[in-house]
Amino acid sequence: MVDKLEPLAVGTTEAARLLGISRPTLYQLLNQEGFPSFRVGGRVLVSVAGLQGWIDQQTAAKAGAG
């Protein structure tokens, strides 16, 4: 059995698709402190595990404020 290796990081187009937002909205998030992005050369990547953690934090913050 061969396990498929899932990506550890994705580009901006895929990150926007995963979040269900437009690329311009993603670029706004990239400028926020705490958003799980990093650069490799000239390319901006988003950590998949970091993105899940960031979503969990956003959800918990909203639940705590409500």
N, C-alpha and C positions, 0 to 999 in steps of 0.2 A: 504494500500500500504506500502510495506517495502522497505526503501531505503538501498541500499548496501553501507556500509562504505568503502571508498577507503583508502588504506594504507597511512599513514603519512610519513613513511620511508620504504626503501627497502634495502635488502642486496646487496652485491657487484655483485653477478651474475645477479640479476634483474636490477640493476643500469646500468651495462654494456650493457645488452640487450636493455634497454630503450634508451640508447645513440647510440646504433648500433656500439659499439666498443668491443674490446677484454678485458678480465679481466686484462691482464698485462697493457694495456693502461689505464684502469680505475685506477689501483694501482699507476700509474704515476700521474694521476690527484689528487688522494687522498693526495699526498704529496705537492700539490700546495696550497698556502695560498688563502683563499676565496672559496675553493671548499666546498660545503655544506655537510660535513660528520662529524660523531661523533661516539663515542664508547659507547656501553652499555655492561658492563662486558668485555668479550674478543671479542665481535662482532662489526664489523664496519658497520654502517648504513649510508644511504644517504637520506637526506630529499627530499621528492618528490617536495614540494613547493619550497624549496631552489634550487633544481636542475633546475626547470623551470626558476627561477630568474637568476641563473648562466648562463644558455643558453642565456637568453635575454641580459645579460651583455656582453657575448662574441660576440653576433651578433651585438650589438650596437657599441662595440669597433672596430670591423672589418669594419663596415659601416662608422664610424668616421675616420678611418685611410685611407679609400680608396678614 
